[in-house]
Amino acid sequence: MSDPTNANNELEPRLIIETGLDQRLADIIEPVLIDLGYRLVRVRMLNQNGATMQIMAERNDGTMDVEGCEEVSVAVSPVLDVEDPIDREYHLEVSSPGIDRPMVRKSDFVRWQGHLLKCETSILVGGRKRFRGKILSSDVDGFTLERDEVPAGEEKTIVIPFTALADAKLILTDDLIRDALRADKLAKAEAANQNDAENEE
């Protein structure tokens, strides 16, 4: 089995997947993204500007830029035209997950350890379904959250199993912005070094 904590593992499955029409769209789009070296974060049909198909994607190293969004858009458009899953006119919108991103893979919890998160579970965990706090650690089964708003009589830390997760999103903070910019800069430097090495061969 591959290492779920490897952020470059493009075949790492998503923990949180779509339902209904969104799931059908994901089934069409995801193989195209994998072939291009991208990972699907989320796809949603939204009722804005008539109808909008929103695709969130990123490279396997977690970066995404305007060129990447254009590349994904150009690649998925003809496939969507052939499959024709939407019975009306719609706009296609491809974007990065953003800094306060949805957390959809186990590696996301490793990568953003130490940052604030809000999440919802599909079943009761410790008597509740909604949580907010700092990611202390994670393993293959779940993650430990240090809650920042704890009612009297409840534990400050809680372990949330990945199997119970319904939704999770990072909370925008100055620390998160700083670390996201640093990670992006490192990934770009690494990509540039790789290109230089390939050009020298």
CORJO-V925448 format. One record per helix or strand. SS is the DSSP state (~ for helix, > for strand). FROM is the first residue (numbers start at 0). TO is the last residue. Records with the same first field share a line. If there is no record, write none. Layout:
SS = FROM-TO, FROM-TO
//
This chain:
~ = 19-35, 65-82, 105-110, 161-163, 173-199
> = 37-45, 51-58, 90-94, 101-101, 115-124, 127-137, 141-146, 156-160, 164-169
//
